[in-house]
Amino acid sequence: MKKYHFKMMAGNANYALIEASRGCDHQCTFCSQWKHWKGKWRTKSPKRIADEMEHLYSEYGSNFLWLTDDNLGSGERIESLCDELIKRDMDDLMWFVQARSDDIIKNKDILPKMRKAGNYWIMAGLERHDTRTLKNFHKTIRTSDAKVSMDLLRENDIFAQATFIIGERQDSHESIEKLREFVNYTDPDLAIFMILTPFPGTKLYDIARANGWIEDTNWANYDMIHAIMPTENLSREEVQEELYKCYRSFYGNVKRRLKGLFSPNPLKGRVYRYMAGRGLLQALGGLF
Ligand code: SF4
């Protein structure tokens, strides 16, 4: 184990990043990660991950660990990791990871163990309300997985974050309104809305270039917040305004804010109070 590597990242910080795997074995058209890692998903063993987490925890006092994996995966490997963590004495350890909604469902029987092992927070790319767009994205999840996965996380007291994408080629005001309704129905604890962005190297970029969809070539704007492409029905400005509308719709909901602020889930409460303290809830609710 290379101690100096961790030292650079952690440096006696409560918060540290750790890689438990690299790449992904799926092939979503908008995603640069699987392309970057040449379509391979390479994982560390559960014992090695637990060793590294324990090292950060005991040597640097890092009790909040962000697993930077693009895709946690499912099954025996995850259960073994949790077993490894539970048998080590790290009572106040918390960790965050990204997972697919279908994998959360596959892992449903081990979610209690994940929570016991310190997994307090999961982010899932739910992306869309419509099967057609999920198919276009080559995102092989079902729209029905969204609500089921968020409910499962909540039932297990795991802070449920979700991401959604607007600006797909056929998007219109109506289709994005349907997405907003879907987000409210799915009801994640925290929602992030992103504009479909053609990152170079992705399949989406090749398609968008070939079709002349790209209107903004300033890489500084390739941040999933700026609209780079219009859709068949919306200008870039309209896509941009739709993004703000998504945030207003989600964070402008007073009941949701109150639920967040007074949540018994320690992370959810903390995140909402942090956002309120910095005026973020108000800013997101009234964006911009
Ligand atoms: S979006 Fe997620 S599931 Fe799809 S290829 Fe990228 S990392 Fe994998």
Boltz pocket constraint, residues with backbone or C-beta under 6 A from the ligand:
constraints:
  - pocket:
      binder: B
      contacts: [[A, 23], [A, 24], [A, 25], [A, 26], [A, 27], [A, 28], [A, 31], [A, 32], [A, 33], [A, 34], [A, 70], [A, 71], [A, 100], [A, 125], [A, 139]]
      max_distance: 6.0
